[in-house]
Amino acid sequence: MGENDVDICYPPIIQSGGNYNLKFSVQSNKDYLHFGAVVCSLGVRYKSYCSNIVRTLLVDPNSDMQAAYNLAHDAEELLLDKLRHGVRLGDVYDAVVQEVKSKNSALVEKLTKNLGFAMGIEFREGALVIASKSPVVAKKGMVFQVSLGFADLVNKDANDDTGKKYAIFIGDTVLVREDEPAVVLTPSKKKIKHVSISLKNAEEMESDEEENDEETEKSEVLGRGMRTALLQTKTRKVEVSSEDKRHKHQKELAEKVNREARERLTKVKSNAPEEKMRKSNVSYKTADKMPTESEISQLKIFVDRKYETIIVPIHGAATPFHISAVKNISQSVEGDYTYLRINFFHPGATLGKVDSTVYPNPDATFVKEITYRATNTKEPGELSAPSSNLNTAFRLIKEVQKRFKTREAEEKEKEGIVKQDQLVINQNKANPKLKDLYIRPNLAQKRLTGTLEAHTNGFRYTSIRGDKVDLLYNNIKHAFFQPCDGEMIILLHFHLKNSILFGKKKQQDLQFYTEVGEITTDLGKNQYMHDRDDLASEQAEREMRQKLKAAFKTFCEKVVAITKEEVDFDVPFRDLAFHGTPYRSMALLMPTSSCLVNLTEWPPFIVTLDEVELIHFERVSFAMKNFDMVFVFKEYSRKVANINSIPMNQLDSIKEWLNSVDIKYTEGLQSLNWAKIMKTITTDAEGFFDNGGWSFLEPESASEGEDSSAEDDAYDPSDQEGSEEESSEEEYSEYSEESDESGEGSDELGSSEESGKDWSELEEEAAEADREKEVVSDDDTRKRKRPAPAKKGSSVAKKPRRK
């Protein structure tokens, strides 16, 4: 949260001592604070949007003051229940008045004249006030400042004249919903037990001190370990309570996801998707349109480029084949002959995803391949060798096939294109306009700048070369404005409902951006820390960033005003950002109010949160540094989206964010085969939900949770001794069980206790084994010292003796 983003709507108001004015235009006076009824009002503005909260603190309230406060509290709860989508503000006011009148008619005259007003960038919208006879209807998404109270009340039990007059004032910032009560955006406690303060007399203070002394003596008897354990237990309970709250919410979301998915699948009939029929291209509708060239009558291969057909001889008859029936061709020369092989498409040829189409007549007779052979030798009187016809046919077939595939690819790109309305040009020169913007994807190989201008029903981007790209307001699904805070570019991004065609390709995302500062830095030049040029350039860059942010923000505000909020720009929350790899490179992913996006890298990554069924975390383990994130969409036929290599320290913050936006999440240790899982679900959806639905992703940790809860019980010295005795008994019993098991295993091997030997026998056997080892070692040493005997027949010269 930046310091420049926070401001006050009005100076804080503190009122006490009989001087009360239940309005937000008053100011705090200079009198000392009086212990009675203290009314506190605070209004804060965050990023130009206002919020407000009002509370009344009561010091030693009597029964009448408590009853008046409880009535004000109940009246506000009724107001929140009545303030819904489609309800007149005058009816809300009348319902609150009737409630007060039924419980205490004397307080109706003391009630404030209005019960709040709409609030946004302006603190008070004068036309949207919750007052009597107000004809305005509340709508979903409106933010109101609701405040009601009673003025000029009398405290009969007051000790002085200043405290005889008091007031009660309660207020909150709330959001209107459709079929539910308004939700409070300032959830500060406001019940009587939370806002009342009791000042005790001396006797009560002394009794409390005695109780505290007894507790101190008791803690000293228990010892230092007891106090530490109690503190740890209290701390642990606080942590577990927040985790339990999130776990409980996720459990509710799991039931909601399974229930809504089952209802959605029952409403939509599970019809099998229509299988694409392979387009049957007819070369010639009648025999009269067959060409009459001499090559056909001579039973040669002829390529008709006009009708994209090859005519080949089969059993002495010229047979036409459209080029779409040809899978591939090959040519080879072996010896004196040239071979031309033509392979055709036929049922069962391929099992890939590209060619998994159905043929119009699968029971017909298909030709798989044809091979033609011609000699390379030229006979006397011939102008060319017969193989020249195969060479010409090979070249022409390749040319026609390439042209046909190019045209077919262009038609495939145009399949999902929805024809847009005509852009209505506004000739007014004051149209919102941004200059010197780049566009992504590029219109040409080289980047070109241009101007983005808002017209009556859409945008038009015009490049310096004259290229024009029109984008209509009714085709924009999401519009994003990403400032240049921490980035080298500032951009406007549009995610479309239906793809548009430009540059001969379908595009569902358009981005207009400009660079801020130097993206590349020349390291060759000498740079010094206190170089005046560098300091001046940094200052100029900061000023340029501020100017660009102001220009883009003004453009967005004007567009929102022109379109009457049909186009609303969403700004990513950088505070909730985390790193991950949605495609091939690491990127910074930032949540918005409706999406999770990465707009800086191209292609962009955009996931609409309303389309997500649940999110599963894979490879979640303390031994791993990273984990993966899988988005499962409500449309089960859609491929899941993945974000890989997210740092493990971001897991808790991501869980907290997902829990706040009511998205179910699960986690597991291994990566799953999602293509197979989604195919199984779509094949038998009813059986999938009958078996528990998405509960198979939940970790089986019920027993672990019970063990952990048992470990978290409060520490007690008396329990410690008993637990030590129990643990020793358990260890002894485990040891005895293990020995029994080992005994059973030895029985199976053929040994028993009766055949066992005592210690003396075992010692004698060990001594005898040692003696045998000594004997063996002595024999080995003798063998090493003894010389090898001479072989028979070997001539060994002996030295003669001297006489």
N, C-alpha and C positions, 0 to 999 in steps of 0.2 A: 504494500500500500504506500503510494507516494505521498509526500507532504503536500504537494500541490493539488492532489485529488480531493482533499478533505477540507470542508469549510463549514461554518455555522449558518443556519437559516435565520436565526435571530439570537440576540444575547440571551443566555440562560436566565430563566425567570424563577426566583425563589420568593414565595409569599407566606407570611405568617403574622400572628399577632392581631387578627381582626381586619387587616387590610388585604382584601381579596378582590380580584377582578379576573374572572375566568375567561380571559382573552389572550391572544398571542401577540398583541400589539403593545402590551404594557411593559414596564421595566421594573426591575427589582429596586426597592427603596433602600435607604441607608440605615434603617432601624436594625436593632439587634434581633437575632433569631429568637423567637418565642416558642417555648415547648407547649404545644397544643396540637394544632393541625398545620402541617408544613406542606405546601403545594409546590412541586418541582416540575418544570417544563423544560425540555431540551429538544432542539431541532438541529439536525446535522445534514449537510449536503455532501454526497460522495459522487464524484464525476458528474456534477451538475444535477444529480437526482436527489430529491429531498426525502427525509424521514423524520418522524416526530414521536416522542413518547412523553407521557404525563403520569405522574404518580403523586399520591398523597400519603405522607407519613403521619401517623397518629401516636401521640405520646400520652400514656395513661388514659385511653379512651373509656368513657362510661358506656353503659348499655345502649343509650340512644345514639351515640356516635357510631358504635359498631353496627347497629341496625341500619343507619343511614348509609354507611359504607357498603354493607352487604347488599343493600338494595341497588346502589350504583353499580356494583360489580355484576349482579344478576342482570341488570338492564343492559349492560354492555355485552354480556354473553348472548342475550336475546337479539341485540342489534347485529352481532356477527352471524347469528343463525339466519336472520331475515335478509341480510345483504347478500343477494345472489344474482346470478345472471338473469336479466329480464324482469327484475322487480323495480317498481318505481321507488325513488328515494323518499317521496312523500308517504308512501305506505309503510316504509321502514320506520319513519319518525312516528307515525300514528300508532304502530304496534308497541313501540317503547313507551309512549305516553300512556297507553292503556295498561301496560304492565305496572308502571309506577302508580297509576291511579287505583288499580285493584289492590295493591299492597299498602299504600300510604297516600291517600288523596291529598294530604296537606303538603306533600313535597312536589306536587305537580307544578305549582306556581314557582317553586324554587329551581326547577329544572332549567338548564341552559336552552337558549332560543334555537340553536341548531346543534346537531349531533355529529358534526364533522363535515369534511369536504374532500373533493378529489385533489390529488397531489402528484406532482411529477417533477418536471424541470422548474415549474412555478410552484411555490409553496402552497398557494391557495388558488384554486380554480373557482372564480366567483359564480360561474354558471352551474357548477356541479356541487351544490350544498345539500346536505341531508337535513331538510327543514320541512315544515308543514306545507302541504299543497305543492311540493316540488314535482313537476311533470317528467323530469329526466329519469331515464331507465338505466340502471346499472348494467354494465357489460363485462363479460369475462376478460380478465387481464387488467382491469382498472385497479389503481392503487388509491386507497382512501386513508385519510387521517381521521379516525373516529375518536370523539372526545365528548364525554357527558359528565355532568356534575350538578351539585346542589349548592346554591349560594345563600348567604345571609341566614345561616342556621345558628341556633342559640344553644350554648352549653350551660345548663343550669348549675352544674357542679363545679364551675370554674372558681378558682381561688382569687382571681383578680379580674378587673374590668376588661383587660386586654384579651383574655382568653374566653370571654363569654360569646364572642362572635367567631364563627369558623365556617369553612367551606370544604367541600369534597370534590375532587376533580380527577378523572381517570381518562387516559387516552393512549391509543396505539396506532401503529401503521399496519394496514391490512391489505390483502390482495383478494379481489373478487374471483370466485370460481363458478363453475356452471351449475352443477347439481349438488353442491356441498356448501357448508358454511364458509364464510370468508376466513382465510388463513392469516394468523397474526405473524407479522414479520419482525416484531419487537417482543420476543417471548420472555419478558422480564416478569418475575413473580409479583402478583398483585393481590393475593388473598389477604384477608384481615390478619392472619397469623404472621404473614411475611412483612407487613408494613406497619404493624403496631409495636410500640416500644413501652415497656413497663419499667418505671423507675421505682426501685424497692426502697423501703424504709430501713432504718438502722438495724432493727431486730432481724429482719429477713436477711440482711447482709451478714450479720454475725452467725446466723444458723447456716448460711451457705459456706462461710469460712470454716465452721466446724465440720461440715460434710466434706469439704475439700481436704482438711487435715486428716480425717479418717481415711479418705481415699489414698492420700500420700503415704500414710503408715502402712496401708494394705499393699501398696505397690512396692514399698521397701521390703516388706516380708517376702513378697513373691520374688524379689530380686530383679537385677538389671535385665536379665534375659527375657523375663516375662513382659516387661514394658516394651522391649524391642520387638518381641514377637507380636504383641498387640498392635503396635504401630505398623509393622509390616502387613499384618492381616487387614487393617483398615485401608492401607494404601492399595493392597492387592484387590480388595473388594471394589474400590473405585475403578481400577483398571478393568476388572472383569465385567463390571456393570456396563461400561461403554461397549465392550466387545460383545456382551450378551445382547445388548440393545441392537447392535448391527446384525448379529446372528439371527435374532428374532425377526427383524425386518426382512432379512434375506429369505427366511423360511416362509413368511407371508408372500413375498414376491414369487417364490417357487410355486406355491399353490396357485397364485394368480396367473403365472405364465402357462402352466399346464391347463388351467381351466379356459383361458382365453384362446389358447391354441386349439383345443378340442372344439370349442364353439366355432372358431373360424373355419376349421376344416369340415365341420358338419354343414355349415352354410354353403360353402363352396363345394360343389360336387366334384368328387375325385375322378374327373374324366381324364383318360390317358391323353397325353399331349399329341397333337396331330403330327403324324409322321410326314416328313417332307417327301413329296413325290419328285422323282427326277424328271426334269423338264424334257419332254419328248419333242425334239426338233425335227420337223419334216422338211426334207430338202425340196422336193417337187410334189405339189398337190396333185398334179395330173401328169400323164406321160408326155403330153405335148410340150411341156416346158423343159424336157430333157435336151441338153445341148446336142448339136449334130456335127461336131467336129470329126475330122477324119481319124483322129487318134482313137475315138470310141469304136468306130467301125473296125479298126485294125486291132481291137482288143489290147490296147495299151492303157496304162494308168493315166487318167486325166484329172486335173484339179480345177474345179469350177470356183474361182475366187469370188464371183458375184453372189452365189448362193452358199458359199462356204461348204462345199461338198467335194468329196473325192469319189471318182467313178472307177471301179476296179473290175477286171474280168473274173468271173467265177463260173466254171464249167461252160465256157463259151458265151456267157451272157454278161452284158455290162450292168453292174450292180452299184447303185449310189449309196454312200454312207455320209451322214452329216459329220462335220468335224468334231462335234461334241461327243460323238461315239468313240472317237480315237483317244486312247489313253496315252500311248507314246509310240514312237517309231524309232527304228535303228537301221543302220546301213553298214555292211561289211563287205570286204573284197577277199575272196579266197581263191587263189590260183587264177584261172582265166574267167572266173564268174564273179558277178556282183549280186549280193543278196539284200533285199529290202524286206524288213519284218515290220508288220503293223499289228500292234496289240490294241484290243477294243475293251471298253468297259462292259462288264457282265455281272450278273448276280453272284455274290459270294467271292468276288475278286479280292476285296479288301475288307478288313474288319476295323479299320480306323474310325476315329470320330468324324473325320472330314467327309468320308464317302459313305457314312452310315445312312443312306437314303434308300427309298423303296422304288423299284422300277414299275412303270405303268402296267406292263404285261410280264410278270415274273415266270409264267408258264410257257412263254414263247421260246423258240429255238434261237440261241445266241451263238455268234461266232466269237471265239476267244482270241484267235490270232490267225494271220495270213502271212505267208512268206513267198516272195517272188524272186526268181533267179533269172539273170540275163547274162549272156556272154560278153566278154570285153573285146573279143576279136571282131574286126570288121571284114565282112565278106566282100568279094569283088562286086562293084556296082552299088554298094551302100554308101550313103553320105556320112553316116556315123554308126558307131557300134550300138547294138541293141541296149547295152547298159546305160546309155545316155538318157533313155526315158526314165529309168529308175533314179538317176542322179537328179534330173529335173523335178520329178515327183517328190523326192525327199526334201529338196529345197523349198518347193511351193507349199508342201504340207506344213513344214515348220513355220513358215511365214503366216499362213492362214490361222494356224493354231495359236500363235502368239497374239495375233490381233483379236481372235475370239476370246481368249482368256482375259485380255486387258479390258475388253468391253464388259465381260461377265463380272469382273472384280468391281468395276465402277457401278454396275447395277446393284451388286450386293451391298456396296457402301450406301446406296440410296434407299435401301429397303426400309430402314427404321426412321427415315427422315419424315417429319411432319411439316407440311407446308405452312409457313408462317404468314401472318397477315402482313399487309403492306404498311411500311413505316410512314406515319403521318409527320411530315416535316413542319416544325414550328419556325417561322421566319423571324421570330423575335430575336434580336441580337443579345438580349439579356439571358439567354438560355444558360444553364449550368454547363461549364466547359472546363476541361483540363487539357493542357497542351504538353507536348514533348513526352509522350508516353510510348513505351514499347508494348507490343502485344505478344502473348504466348497462347498457343503455338505460333511460330513465325509465319508470316505471309509469304516470305521468300527465304532463300538461303542466307541472305544478309539481313541483319536486324534493321528495321526501319522504324523511325519515330512517326507519331501521328497525333491526332486530336480526338478526344472522346467528348461527345456532346449529347446532352439529354434533350429529347424532343417530346412530342405529345404522348406517344404510346411506346417509346423505346429509345435505345441508345444508337448512335451511329459513330463508328470509328473510321476516320479517314486518314490514310497514311500520306506521307509526303510524295509518294509515287502516284497517288490517286486511287489506290485500292480502298474499297468500302466494305465494312462489315456491319450488318444491322442486327440488333439484339432487342427483342421486344420485352416489355415488362411482364406480360402474362406468361412468358416462357422461362422466367427466372425462378428457380426452386430455392436457392440460397444465395445471398449476397454478403460478401465479407469485405471488411476494411481492416487491413493489418498495418498499424503504424510502423515507423522505422525505429522503434525502441529496441535496441539490441540487434538490429538487422541492418544490412547494407542496401536494402531496397524497401520502398513503400509501395503498396499495391492495393488494387481493387480486384476482387475475384468473384466470378459469377458461375455458379453451378446450375445447369439448365435442366428443365423437366424433359424436354425432347432435344435430341441432337440436331445441330445445324451443319450444313455442308459448306466448307470453304477450304480452298487448297486441295480439292478433290478428295477430301477425307471428312468423316464424321467427327464432330467435336462436341463434347458435352461440357467442357470447361473452357472458359475464356478468362484471361488475366491481363490486366493493364497495370504496368508498373514503371517506375523510374528509379534510377540508381541514386544513392545518397553517398557522397564521398567517393574515395578511391577504393575500388575493389581489389586492384593490384597495386603493389608498392615496389618502387625501384630500389633494390638493395645496393645498387652500385654507387649511388651518390652518397656523399658524406653527410651523415646526420648527427646532430648534436642535441643534447637534451634541452639546452636553452637557446636553440636557434630561433631567431625572430621570425623567419619565414615559416617555420613549422608551427610556432605558436599562433601566428596569424592565420595559417591555413586551418588549424584546429578550431579556432574561434569562428572562422567563416563557415566551416562545416556544421558547427552547432547552430549557427544562425540559419543556415539553409535547411537543416532538419526541422527547426521550428516553423519556418515559412511553409515548407512542404506539408507538414502535419496540419497547419491551419488551413491551407488551400484544399487539401483532400477532405478535411472535416467539414468545411463550408460546402463543398460540392455534395457530400453525402446528405447533409441537412437539407439542402435545396431540393435534391432528388426525392427525399422522403416527403417533403411538403408538396411537391408537384404531383407525385403519385398517390397522395393521400394515404401514406403508409402501406401501399401495395408492395413497394420495394423497401425493405428495412435492412440496413447494413448491420451485420453482427461482427463484433470485435472479439478476437480470441483472448482467452484468459492466460496470460503468460505465467502467472503465479502457480497455475496447476499443470504447467507443461512438464513433459518427460521425454526422454530420448528413446528411440526405437528404430527398427529397420522395417518399414512397410514394403519396400521394394528391394533395391540392391544396396543402397547406401544408408548410413545412419542419418536420421533426421530428428528434428524437434517437433513433437506432436503436441498440439495445444487444444484443449476443449473450448467450445463456445456454448452458448445457451441451448443449441439444438444439434450440434455436430462435434466430431473429433476430426481435426484437420491438420495437414501440413501443406502450406501454400508456397513456401520458399523454394523447395525443390520441385523439379518437373520430371515426370508427371505428378500432379498433386494427389494427395490422399485425403479423401472426404468420406466420412461415414455418418449418415443421418441416424441419430440416436432413437428416433421414433420407429425406425425400421428394424431395430435390433431386438431379437428375441432374448438372447442371453449372451454372456461373455464367459469364456473358459480360459483359465490360466494353465499353461502347460509347462512342464519341467520346473515345478515349484519345489525346491529343496534347499536346505541350508548349505549343502555342499556345492551348489551351483551359484555362479555369479550373476547369471542372466536367466530370464524366463520369457515365455512367448505368450501372446494374447490373441485369442481367436474370437471373431465376431460371427455369431450365428444369426441369420436374418429371419424375419417372420415369414418371408417367402422362401419356403424350403428348397425350391428349385434353383435358387440363386446360390452361387458359389460363395463359400465362407471367405472372410477377409482375415489376413494374418498380420500381426506386428511382431517381429522377432527381436531377440537380443535386447530386452528391456532390463536395465539394472535392477537387481533384487531389492535395493534399498528404496525403490519407488513403489513397491507392491502395496504397502499400507495406504499411502496417499491415493493411489489409484482406486483401491477398494473403497476408501471413504468417499471419493468423488462419485463412483458408480452407485454407492448406496444413497447418496444425496439426490441423485437424479432418477431413483427408482428403477435401476437396471439390475437384474439378477446376474450373479456371477458365481462360478464354481472354480475349483482348482484341482490339479492332479500332478502326478510325478512324471508321467510319460506323455509322449506325443501320440495323437490319435489319427487314424485314417478317416478324415472327415468326409471324403468323397463316398466311401463305402457306407458310413453311418447315415449320411443324408439320403442315399439311395435306398437304404433299408427303411428309413422313416417314411419316405414318400411312397414306397411300395405298399406298406401296411401301416397307415397312420393310426387307425383305430386300435390295432393290436399294440402299437408302441405306447399309446397313452393308457391302455388298459393295464400294461405292465409297469406303470409308474411314471411314464414319460421321461422327462429330463432328470429324474432322480438318480439315474445310473451314474451321473457325473459327480454326485455328492460323495465326499470321502466318508468311509465307514469308521467314524470316530466316536460312536456312542459310548463304547466301553472305555475308551481313553478319556472321554469327558468325565465319566463317573470317577475314574481313578484320580484325575487331576482335582476334581472337586473334593474328594476325600483327603487329598494331600493338603488342600488349602484350609482345613479346619483349624480352629484357634488352638494355640499352643497351651498346654496345661502340664505343670510339673508332675501332677499325680498320674496323668495319662502316660507320661514318658516312661516311668518305671514299669508300668503294666505293659507298655508296648515293647520295652526291651525284653521282658520275660517271654512275651508272646513270640517275639522275633527269634529268641534263642530256642524256644520250643519248636518253632517252625523249621529253623535250621537243622535241629536235631532230627526232626521227623523227615525232612528232605534227605538228610544224610542216611538215615536208616532205610528210606525207600530206595535210594541209589544203591546201597549195599545189597539190599534184597534183589534188586534188578540184576546187579553184577553176579550175585549168587545163582540166580536163575540162568543167566547166560553161561556160567561155568558148568552148570548141570547139563546144559545142552551139549557142551563140548566133551562130555564124558567124565568129568571130575566131580567129586562130592566131598563133603566134610569128613566122611569116614576114611577116605583114601588120603587125607592130608597128613603131613609129617610134622613132628614137634621141632622145637628150636635146636635141640642137640643133634638130631639126625641131619638137619639142614646144615649145621656147622661142620659136621664130619664130611658131608658131601663136598662142601666148598673147599675144605683143606685138601681132600683127595684130588680135586680138580686142579688145585694150585700145584700139587706135587707132579701131576702128569704134565703140566705146562713146563715145569723146570726140566724134567727129563727130556722132553722134546727139544727144548732150547739147547741143552747140552749136546745132544746128537747133531743138531744143525751146526754148532760151532766146530765139532770134530770133523765133520764132512768138509767144511770150508778150509781147514788147515791141512787135511790129507791131500798129497799130490795125486794127480790123475795117473792111472796105470798106463804103461806103454802098450801100443797095439801090436798084435802078432804080425811077423813078417816085415816089420819096419826095421830099416837099417840104421842102427845107432852106433856111431863111432866111439870106441873107448880109448882112453889115453893109455899108452904103454907105461908099465912100471919101470922105474930105474933100478938097475942092479947095483 
